[in-house]
Amino acid sequence: MSNSNTLPILYSFRRCPYAMRARMGLFASGTIVEIREIVLRGKPAHMLEISPKGTVPVLLLPDGTVIDESLEIMLWALKQNDPHEWLTPESGSIQDALALIEELDGSFKHHLDRYKYSSRFENADEVVHRAMAMVALAPLQARLELSPHLFGGRPCLADIAIFPFVRQFANTDRDWFDSNAPVALRKWLVGHESSDLFVNIFSKWPTWQEGDPVTLFPAIPHAEMEHMETRRIANG
């Protein structure tokens, strides 16, 4: 299916950690998209048509290519432009960073879901899963005791991809997390939560409906938007 727009279309849900990943990758790379904020109980027909699994984020490129995995969206954007060098960690390699992301997406996410959403899982003991989630975070703590970020003195892909899920875990019971999580892990999390990057990707957007005006992400000045529209018309 081709996309008649000249901009990619991103279906997103503001609070979803996976969608946060995608928005941070797009924002950092300077990739402008048409953002369509959805509600999970009323997923747009077009989104389900291009990605039947029905999860966000979904990125539809102008050539019709659909990318519906958060990490793949990040990699697609950053391979075009990576001004913060997220794909080149200060220490270790991008393969090391991807392996750490995969590890946390497995064990940690398993226990996070059963802690945060224990009622959805039969016989899930939220206290047990909270404890196991902390165990799964041990590799992060070990790294953060040696450097401010997971692979050195500056953030890389692993920091950005993992922190939304640590945030979700912490906010399930923030008082407990702040009292029990290791200092280095708490400091790392707060640093990302207070970053300009996170502030910019955590804006509120109106829920998208068919026929709504285009909402750009990242937001750009009106004059630049008019220039883009002029170029679009000129190019047919």
C-alpha positions as CSV (number, residue, x, y, z in Angstrom):
1,M,0.0,0.0,0.0
2,S,1.5,3.4,-1.0
3,N,1.2,6.5,1.2
4,S,0.3,9.6,-0.8
5,N,1.7,11.8,1.9
6,T,5.2,13.2,1.6
7,L,5.8,12.7,5.3
8,P,5.9,9.5,7.2
9,I,2.8,8.8,9.4
10,L,3.3,7.8,13.0
11,Y,0.5,6.2,15.0
12,S,1.4,6.6,18.6
13,F,0.0,6.5,22.2
14,R,1.6,9.1,24.5
15,R,2.1,6.9,27.6
16,C,3.2,3.7,25.8
17,P,6.9,3.0,26.5
18,Y,7.3,1.5,23.1
19,A,5.8,4.6,21.4
20,M,8.1,6.7,23.6
21,R,11.1,4.9,22.1
22,A,10.0,5.6,18.6
23,R,9.3,9.3,19.3
24,M,12.7,9.7,20.9
25,G,14.5,8.2,17.9
26,L,12.5,10.3,15.5
27,F,13.1,13.5,17.5
28,A,16.8,12.9,18.0
29,S,17.3,12.3,14.3
30,G,15.3,15.3,13.3
31,T,12.8,13.2,11.3
32,I,9.5,15.1,10.9
33,V,6.4,12.9,10.8
34,E,2.7,13.3,10.9
35,I,1.8,12.1,14.3
36,R,-1.6,10.5,14.9
37,E,-2.3,10.0,18.6
38,I,-4.7,7.1,19.3
39,V,-6.7,5.7,22.2
40,L,-6.2,2.0,22.7
41,R,-9.9,1.2,23.0
42,G,-10.6,2.9,19.6
43,K,-7.8,2.0,17.2
44,P,-8.1,3.7,13.8
45,A,-9.2,1.4,10.9
46,H,-6.2,2.6,8.8
47,M,-3.7,1.7,11.5
48,L,-5.2,-1.8,11.8
49,E,-5.2,-2.1,8.0
50,I,-1.5,-1.4,7.7
51,S,-0.5,-3.2,10.9
52,P,-3.1,-5.8,11.9
53,K,-1.4,-6.7,15.2
54,G,-2.9,-3.4,16.5
55,T,0.0,-2.2,18.7
56,V,1.8,1.1,18.7
57,P,4.0,2.5,17.4
58,V,3.4,2.1,13.7
59,L,5.3,4.1,11.1
60,L,4.1,4.3,7.6
61,L,6.7,5.6,5.1
62,P,5.7,7.5,2.0
63,D,6.8,4.5,-0.2
64,G,4.3,2.3,1.7
65,T,6.8,0.6,3.9
66,V,5.4,-0.2,7.4
67,I,7.6,-0.4,10.4
68,D,5.7,-1.5,13.5
69,E,8.4,-2.4,16.0
70,S,9.7,0.4,18.2
71,L,13.4,-0.5,18.1
72,E,13.2,-0.8,14.3
73,I,11.7,2.7,14.0
74,M,14.6,4.0,16.2
75,L,17.2,2.3,14.0
76,W,15.5,3.4,10.8
77,A,15.6,7.1,11.9
78,L,19.0,7.0,13.4
79,K,20.6,5.4,10.4
80,Q,19.5,8.4,8.4
81,N,20.8,10.9,11.0
82,D,22.4,10.2,14.3
83,P,23.7,13.6,15.7
84,H,24.1,12.3,19.2
85,E,25.9,9.2,18.2
86,W,23.5,6.8,19.8
87,L,24.5,4.1,17.4
88,T,28.2,4.4,18.4
89,P,28.5,3.9,22.1
90,E,31.4,5.4,23.9
91,S,32.4,2.0,25.3
92,G,31.4,-1.3,23.8
93,S,29.6,-1.7,20.5
94,I,26.2,-1.2,19.1
95,Q,25.8,-5.0,19.1
96,D,26.5,-4.9,22.9
97,A,23.8,-2.2,23.3
98,L,21.3,-4.2,21.2
99,A,22.0,-7.3,23.3
100,L,21.3,-5.4,26.5
101,I,18.1,-4.1,25.1
102,E,17.0,-7.6,24.1
103,E,17.9,-8.9,27.6
104,L,15.8,-6.3,29.3
105,D,13.0,-6.6,26.8
106,G,12.8,-10.2,27.9
107,S,13.3,-10.9,31.6
108,F,12.6,-7.4,32.9
109,K,9.6,-6.7,30.8
110,H,8.1,-10.1,31.8
111,H,8.2,-9.3,35.5
112,L,7.3,-5.6,34.9
113,D,4.0,-6.6,33.3
114,R,3.1,-9.0,36.1
115,Y,4.0,-6.4,38.7
116,K,2.1,-3.5,37.1
117,Y,-0.8,-5.5,35.7
118,S,-0.9,-8.4,38.1
119,S,-4.7,-8.7,37.8
120,R,-4.4,-9.6,34.1
121,F,-2.2,-12.6,34.9
122,E,-3.5,-15.7,36.7
123,N,-1.7,-16.3,40.0
124,A,0.7,-13.4,39.5
125,D,2.1,-12.2,42.8
126,E,3.0,-8.5,42.3
127,V,5.5,-8.5,45.2
128,V,7.4,-11.5,43.8
129,H,7.5,-10.0,40.3
130,R,8.6,-6.6,41.6
131,A,11.5,-8.3,43.3
132,M,12.3,-10.3,40.2
133,A,12.2,-7.2,38.1
134,M,14.8,-5.6,40.4
135,V,17.0,-8.6,39.9
136,A,16.6,-8.2,36.1
137,L,17.8,-4.6,36.5
138,A,21.0,-5.6,38.1
139,P,23.0,-5.4,34.9
140,L,22.0,-1.8,34.6
141,Q,23.1,-1.0,38.1
142,A,26.4,-2.7,37.6
143,R,27.1,-0.5,34.5
144,L,25.9,2.7,36.2
145,E,28.2,2.2,39.1
146,L,31.1,2.6,36.6
147,S,29.8,5.4,34.4
148,P,26.9,7.9,34.2
149,H,25.3,6.0,31.3
150,L,25.1,2.4,30.3
151,F,27.9,2.5,27.8
152,G,30.1,5.3,29.0
153,G,29.8,9.0,29.7
154,R,27.0,9.8,27.2
155,P,23.7,8.1,26.4
156,C,23.5,5.6,23.6
157,L,20.7,3.6,22.0
158,A,20.5,1.3,25.1
159,D,19.8,4.1,27.5
160,I,17.1,5.6,25.4
161,A,15.4,2.3,24.6
162,I,15.4,1.0,28.1
163,F,14.6,4.0,30.3
164,P,10.9,4.3,29.4
165,F,10.4,0.8,30.8
166,V,12.4,1.5,34.0
167,R,10.2,4.7,34.3
168,Q,7.1,2.6,34.0
169,F,8.4,0.2,36.7
170,A,9.3,3.0,39.0
171,N,6.0,4.9,38.6
172,T,4.0,1.8,39.5
173,D,5.0,2.6,43.1
174,R,7.3,5.6,43.1
175,D,7.7,5.8,46.8
176,W,8.8,2.1,47.0
177,F,11.2,2.6,44.1
178,D,12.8,5.7,45.5
179,S,13.3,3.9,48.8
180,N,14.6,0.6,47.5
181,A,16.3,1.1,44.1
182,P,20.0,1.7,44.0
183,V,21.2,5.3,44.0
184,A,22.9,5.1,40.6
185,L,19.8,3.6,38.9
186,R,17.6,6.3,40.4
187,K,19.9,9.1,39.4
188,W,20.1,7.7,35.8
189,L,16.3,7.5,35.6
190,V,15.7,11.0,36.9
191,G,18.3,12.4,34.5
192,H,16.4,11.0,31.6
193,E,13.0,11.9,32.9
194,S,14.1,15.6,33.3
195,S,15.9,15.8,29.9
196,D,14.8,18.1,27.2
197,L,14.4,15.1,25.0
198,F,11.8,13.5,27.2
199,V,10.0,16.8,27.8
200,N,9.7,17.3,24.0
201,I,8.4,13.8,23.2
202,F,6.0,13.7,26.1
203,S,3.8,16.5,24.9
204,K,0.0,16.0,24.8
205,W,-1.6,15.7,21.4
206,P,-5.3,15.6,20.6
207,T,-6.7,12.1,19.7
208,W,-6.6,11.8,16.0
209,Q,-9.7,11.2,13.9
210,E,-10.1,10.8,10.2
211,G,-10.2,14.3,8.5
212,D,-8.3,16.1,11.3
213,P,-5.7,18.6,10.3
214,V,-2.1,17.3,10.2
215,T,-0.1,17.5,13.4
216,L,3.6,17.5,12.9
217,F,6.1,15.9,15.2
218,P,8.5,17.3,16.2
219,A,6.5,20.5,16.0
220,I,8.1,23.0,13.6
221,P,7.5,26.8,13.2
222,H,4.5,27.9,11.2
223,A,6.7,29.6,8.5
224,E,8.6,26.4,7.9
225,M,5.4,24.4,7.7
226,E,4.1,26.8,5.0
227,H,7.4,26.3,3.1
228,M,7.0,22.6,3.3
229,E,3.4,22.8,2.0
230,T,4.6,25.0,-0.9
231,R,7.2,22.5,-1.8
232,R,4.7,19.7,-1.5
233,I,2.3,21.4,-3.9
234,A,5.1,22.2,-6.3
235,N,6.2,18.6,-6.4
236,G,2.6,17.5,-7.1
